Amino acid sequence: MNFKSALGALRVIAVLEGISFLSFLITMPLKYQLDITTPNKIVGMAHGVLFIAYVFLVFWASTDTKWSLKTKFWAYLASLLPFGTFVADAKIFKPTQESLKSI
């Protein structure tokens, strides 16, 4: 994974976005059960920035690699599901990157 291409950057951001999404499993109980709001604000801001970056990079990478509408749909849907970006990386982004290396 690297930032040398849109697809490489997408793979990095996808993992970070997935981690930020799952971080809410820790920060939400802190917010609602212990009334500690600061971690949730930090994670929320990071998640928002990473989500926007993910959506932008899916658009950019799909334009570069000429993904089908179905592949684009699954890549975008992955951002809305817990563990989705990890699955998208394994099933879409990594195989695409490996196939481009062989060309």
C-alpha positions in Angstrom: 0.0 0.0 0.0 1.3 3.4 -0.9 0.3 6.9 -2.0 1.9 6.7 -5.4 -1.5 6.1 -7.1 -5.1 6.9 -6.4 -5.7 3.2 -5.8 -2.8 3.0 -3.3 -4.0 6.0 -1.4 -7.5 4.6 -1.4 -6.3 1.4 0.2 -4.6 3.3 3.0 -7.6 5.6 3.6 -10.0 2.6 3.5 -8.2 0.9 6.3 -8.0 4.2 8.4 -11.6 4.9 7.7 -12.6 1.4 8.8 -10.6 1.8 12.0 -12.2 5.2 12.7 -15.7 3.7 12.1 -15.0 0.9 14.6 -13.5 3.4 17.1 -17.1 4.5 17.7 -17.5 1.1 19.5 -15.3 2.6 22.2 -16.3 6.2 22.2 -20.1 5.9 22.1 -20.3 4.1 25.4 -17.9 6.7 26.9 -20.2 9.4 25.7 -23.6 7.9 26.6 -22.8 5.9 29.7 -19.9 7.8 31.3 -20.7 11.3 29.9 -17.2 11.7 28.5 -17.7 13.5 25.2 -14.2 14.5 24.1 -13.1 11.2 22.6 -16.3 10.9 20.5 -15.8 14.5 19.2 -12.2 13.6 18.1 -13.1 10.3 16.5 -16.1 11.8 14.9 -14.1 14.6 13.2 -11.4 12.1 12.1 -14.1 9.7 10.8 -15.8 12.5 8.9 -12.6 13.7 7.2 -11.6 10.1 6.4 -15.1 9.3 5.0 -14.9 12.3 2.6 -11.4 11.3 1.6 -12.6 7.7 1.0 -15.5 8.8 -1.2 -13.3 11.2 -3.2 -10.6 8.5 -3.7 -13.2 5.8 -4.7 -14.3 8.3 -7.4 -10.8 9.0 -8.5 -9.6 5.4 -8.5 -12.7 4.2 -10.3 -12.1 6.8 -13.0 -8.5 5.7 -13.4 -9.2 2.0 -13.4 -12.5 2.1 -15.3 -14.5 0.1 -12.7 -18.0 -1.1 -13.7 -21.0 0.5 -12.1 -21.5 -2.6 -9.9 -17.9 -2.3 -8.6 -18.3 1.4 -7.8 -21.6 0.6 -6.0 -20.0 -2.0 -3.8 -17.0 0.3 -3.1 -19.3 3.2 -2.0 -21.6 0.9 0.0 -18.6 -0.5 1.9 -18.1 2.9 3.5 -21.5 2.7 5.2 -21.1 -0.8 6.7 -18.9 -1.8 9.7 -15.9 -3.7 8.4 -17.0 -2.8 4.9 -13.9 -0.9 4.0 -11.8 -3.9 5.1 -13.8 -6.2 2.9 -13.7 -3.7 0.0 -9.9 -3.6 0.3 -9.6 -7.3 0.2 -12.1 -8.0 -2.5 -11.9 -5.0 -4.8 -8.9 -2.7 -4.1 -6.1 -5.2 -3.6 -7.0 -7.5 -6.5 -7.3 -4.4 -8.8 -3.9 -3.1 -7.7 -2.3 -6.6 -8.2 -3.8 -6.9 -11.7 -2.5 -3.5 -12.6 1.0 -4.5 -11.5 1.0 -7.4 -13.9 0.3 -5.2 -16.9 
